[in-house]
Amino acid sequence: MMAGCGKTSTGAAGGPARHIPVLLSDVVAALAPRDGGIYLDGTFGAGGYTRAILEAADCIVLAVDRDPDALAAGASLKTEFSDRLTLVEGAFGDMGALAAGEGVEAVDGVALDLGVSSMQLDQAERGFSFQADGPLDMRMSRSGPSAADVVNAMPERDLARVIGVLGEERRARAIARAIVARRAERPIARTAELADVVIGVLGKRPGAARHPATRTFQALRLFVNAELDELARGLLAAERLLAEGGRLVVVTFHSLEDRIVKRFFTTRSGRTARPSRHLPEEAGEARAPSFRLTGRKPVKPGEDEIRRNPRSRSARLRAGERTAAPPFPPDLGELGIPSLDLALPQFE
């Protein structure tokens, strides 16, 4: 699912226009679909990338999403493309097992469009956005602890750590302190309530490009859905699933995601990565590159696209082509995922 951006030029999957796909032509060009190929859209969302792939070649697409609502909305697209499209509920980090469950051992391309979709943002009842009041939920899969559970139960120190690390919010401690003070009066159950707490700390400047609650909401969403861990798992899974010559195309929407993707492609292509200050020095024999980069710099949206869809402004596309070399040993830490160092008991 895309970070604030839809995925089809015609709207939802076969339905009325609801979404604007980000970097759609660039994604298809980087993926290079061919007749007879098998492709996996790991973030089906509203189906825009899936539709574009199916229209670009006489190929097969496995469309994966952990949001059951997204797959239900894709029924019309399934009807349109019949046996060429298979909809699969699950997390893209499990793409190897999900593909195997459909009898697929290798694919010719994987597309990952990260974050939350416009469809989710625009549904107040999903609780992703501060723009419309709704229950403080943020769960993509509709299961597990919600954002309300987190803000009402997490210790202040850990809450500040989540907001500071995952939201890159400089006033994280003050915001966490204010949340704890507010929840002592009554539980924070609505998006508007949380946004008001953050505004009370940061203030709100008229005409500012960014809402003051943006970073806090981002942090909670990433935490609730374990998105950075899922991204790392997905990259490693794609490396194992792609056939030689297959393409991996990833669209990110903020710096935390982009750094992980950049590090993955840098290490896998044999280029020297700047080591993370959180990781030990690595030693040993150099590995054969498992990817060739298809471009030295990330692809960004142009001014026209940003004008049409302001939510696309932070998008970055990175892509690589799978070589014949074996995949690297799976190591989530190697990708530089930030450590939260939480002493938080598991939510029931």
CORZIMO-V490743 format. One record per residue. SS is DSSP state (alpha for helix, beta for strand, coil for the rest). PSI is psi in radians with two decimals (999 if undefined). D_LAST is the distance of its C-alpha to the last C-alpha in whole Angstrom. Layout:
# CORZIMO-V490743
ss: <SS/SS>
psi: <PSI/PSI>
d_last: <D_LAST/D_LAST>
This chain:
# CORZIMO-V490743
ss: <coil/coil/coil/coil/coil/beta/coil/coil/coil/coil/coil/coil/coil/coil/coil/coil/coil/coil/coil/coil/beta/coil/coil/alpha/alpha/alpha/alpha/alpha/alpha/alpha/alpha/coil/coil/coil/coil/coil/coil/beta/beta/beta/beta/coil/coil/coil/coil/coil/coil/alpha/alpha/alpha/alpha/alpha/alpha/alpha/alpha/alpha/coil/coil/coil/beta/beta/beta/beta/beta/beta/coil/coil/alpha/alpha/alpha/alpha/alpha/alpha/coil/alpha/alpha/alpha/alpha/alpha/alpha/alpha/alpha/alpha/alpha/beta/beta/beta/beta/beta/coil/coil/alpha/alpha/alpha/alpha/alpha/alpha/alpha/alpha/alpha/alpha/coil/coil/coil/coil/coil/beta/beta/beta/beta/beta/beta/beta/coil/coil/coil/coil/alpha/alpha/alpha/alpha/coil/coil/alpha/alpha/alpha/coil/coil/coil/coil/coil/coil/coil/coil/beta/coil/coil/coil/coil/coil/coil/coil/coil/coil/coil/coil/alpha/alpha/alpha/alpha/alpha/alpha/alpha/coil/coil/alpha/alpha/alpha/alpha/alpha/alpha/alpha/alpha/alpha/alpha/alpha/coil/coil/coil/coil/coil/alpha/alpha/alpha/alpha/alpha/alpha/alpha/alpha/alpha/alpha/alpha/alpha/alpha/alpha/coil/coil/coil/coil/beta/alpha/alpha/alpha/alpha/alpha/alpha/alpha/alpha/alpha/alpha/alpha/alpha/coil/coil/coil/coil/coil/coil/coil/coil/coil/coil/coil/alpha/alpha/alpha/alpha/alpha/alpha/alpha/alpha/alpha/alpha/alpha/coil/coil/alpha/alpha/alpha/alpha/alpha/alpha/alpha/alpha/alpha/alpha/alpha/alpha/alpha/alpha/alpha/beta/beta/beta/beta/beta/beta/beta/beta/beta/beta/beta/coil/coil/alpha/alpha/alpha/alpha/alpha/alpha/alpha/alpha/alpha/alpha/alpha/alpha/alpha/alpha/coil/coil/coil/coil/coil/coil/coil/coil/coil/coil/coil/coil/coil/coil/coil/coil/coil/coil/coil/coil/coil/coil/beta/beta/beta/coil/coil/coil/coil/coil/beta/coil/coil/coil/alpha/alpha/alpha/alpha/alpha/alpha/coil/alpha/alpha/alpha/coil/coil/coil/beta/beta/beta/beta/beta/beta/beta/coil/coil/coil/coil/coil/coil/coil/coil/coil/alpha/alpha/alpha/alpha/coil/coil/coil/coil/coil/coil/coil/coil/coil/coil/coil/coil/coil>
psi: <2.56/2.62/1.53/0.37/2.42/-3.12/0.53/2.48/-0.35/0.03/-2.45/3.13/1.55/-0.03/-2.91/2.77/2.11/-0.30/2.66/2.00/2.43/2.29/0.65/-0.89/-0.59/-0.69/-0.82/-0.72/-0.72/-0.60/-0.56/1.06/2.52/2.71/2.37/-0.09/2.86/2.22/2.60/2.06/1.79/-0.16/1.26/-0.80/-2.10/0.07/0.13/-0.80/-0.71/-0.83/-0.79/-0.67/-0.79/-0.56/-0.36/-0.40/2.81/1.33/-3.11/2.46/2.26/2.05/2.05/2.42/2.50/-0.04/1.92/-0.50/-0.68/-0.75/-0.65/-0.67/-0.32/0.10/-0.66/-0.60/-0.66/-0.72/-0.70/-0.70/-0.05/-2.20/-0.17/-0.18/2.27/2.18/2.25/2.18/2.27/3.04/2.47/-0.30/-0.34/0.38/-0.56/-0.86/-0.66/-0.73/-0.74/-0.61/-0.37/0.19/0.33/2.15/-0.44/2.67/2.83/-0.07/2.57/2.27/2.27/2.15/1.80/2.82/-2.68/2.51/2.82/-0.62/-0.73/-0.74/-0.67/-0.08/1.80/-0.55/-0.25/-0.30/0.45/-0.42/2.58/-0.07/-0.47/2.35/2.38/3.08/2.47/1.49/-1.34/0.13/2.12/-0.67/-0.02/0.43/2.80/-3.10/2.48/3.01/-0.59/-0.71/-0.74/-0.91/-0.39/-0.18/-0.41/2.36/2.64/-0.77/-0.78/-0.64/-0.72/-0.66/-0.77/-0.85/-0.66/-0.73/-0.89/-0.41/-0.17/0.72/2.09/-0.49/0.55/-0.71/-0.74/-0.68/-0.77/-0.71/-0.71/-0.65/-0.80/-0.70/-0.72/-0.73/-0.34/-0.45/-0.76/2.65/2.53/1.90/-0.21/2.66/-0.69/-0.61/-0.78/-0.73/-0.69/-0.65/-0.79/-0.74/-0.64/-0.48/-0.83/-0.35/3.06/2.01/2.19/2.31/0.04/2.48/-0.52/2.29/2.45/-0.39/-0.02/-0.87/-0.66/-0.76/-0.69/-0.81/-0.80/-0.70/-0.78/-0.71/-0.85/-0.67/0.08/0.82/-0.63/-0.68/-0.71/-0.67/-0.83/-0.77/-0.68/-0.72/-0.77/-0.66/-0.70/-0.67/-0.66/-0.53/-0.49/2.37/2.83/2.30/-0.15/2.69/2.43/2.15/2.17/2.25/2.12/2.90/0.00/2.94/-0.59/-0.80/-0.83/-0.63/-0.69/-0.79/-0.75/-0.77/-0.70/-0.91/-0.60/-0.85/-0.67/-0.31/0.04/0.03/2.73/2.13/2.52/2.07/2.53/2.47/-0.21/-0.11/2.60/2.81/2.41/2.51/2.99/-3.11/2.52/2.49/2.67/2.36/2.33/-0.16/2.60/2.31/2.41/-0.03/2.54/-0.47/2.67/2.59/2.32/2.70/2.56/3.05/-0.67/-0.75/-0.71/-0.63/-0.73/-0.62/1.54/-0.46/-0.22/-0.09/-0.54/0.10/2.50/2.28/2.24/2.53/2.70/2.78/2.30/2.32/-3.06/-0.11/2.64/2.71/2.67/2.69/2.36/2.19/1.72/-0.63/-0.51/-0.42/-0.02/0.58/2.26/2.42/2.26/-0.43/0.96/2.47/0.62/2.24/2.69/2.43/2.53/999>
d_last: <26/28/28/29/32/33/34/37/41/41/38/35/35/38/38/39/39/36/35/37/37/37/40/40/43/42/39/42/44/42/41/44/44/46/47/46/43/39/37/33/32/28/27/29/28/31/33/36/36/36/39/41/40/41/44/45/46/46/43/40/36/33/31/27/24/20/21/22/24/26/27/28/30/32/33/37/37/36/39/41/41/40/40/40/37/33/30/27/23/21/21/24/23/23/27/29/27/27/30/31/30/32/35/35/36/37/37/40/38/34/33/30/30/27/25/24/27/29/28/25/26/29/26/25/22/20/20/22/25/26/29/28/26/23/19/17/15/17/15/18/16/15/11/8/8/11/14/13/10/11/15/14/11/13/16/19/20/18/18/21/21/19/22/25/24/23/25/28/28/30/29/26/26/27/25/22/24/25/21/20/23/23/19/21/23/21/17/18/18/21/22/25/24/22/26/28/26/27/30/31/30/32/35/36/39/41/41/39/38/34/32/31/27/27/26/23/22/23/21/18/18/19/16/13/15/16/20/22/20/21/24/25/24/26/29/29/29/31/34/33/34/37/40/43/44/41/39/36/36/33/33/31/31/30/31/28/28/32/32/30/32/35/34/33/37/39/38/38/41/43/43/43/39/39/37/34/34/31/32/34/38/38/41/42/44/44/42/44/42/40/41/44/43/44/45/45/43/40/42/41/42/45/46/47/43/42/44/43/39/38/35/36/38/35/35/36/37/37/39/40/42/41/43/44/43/40/36/35/33/29/28/26/27/30/29/29/25/24/22/20/20/16/15/12/9/6/4/0>
